[in-house]
C-alpha cells in the first residue's frame, strides 16, 4: 500500500470509502521543496506525557508528535518542519525540527 493510499485509508478519501472529508496532502503540496516535508504549528505539547499535536495547514486534523521524533524545544505556537508517516493508529510527525 502506497503512502498516500495509506493516508487516505486513515483519514478518508475516495480509496477508503470513509465518511470523513479530510483532505490528504500530496507530495505536490509539501513545503520547502523537500519530498514529504511539511511545516505546521504546535497546538499542544506535554513533556510529562511525551507527546503533542501539530496543526498542518493542508489538513483538517492535527498530527500526533512524539518527543522521540523531535529535535528542539517544543512550545505551543512554535513552527515545526516534519515528515508525515502513516501508522496503524493514524498519521504521525517524524523527523521533526523546531524552526522558530
Buried (B, 14 or more C-beta within 10 A) or exposed (E): EEBBBBBBBBBBBEBBEBEEEBBBBEEEEBBEEEEBBBBBBBBEBEEEEEBBBBBBEBBEBBBBBBBEBBEEEBEEEBEBBBBBBBEEEEBBBBBBBBEE
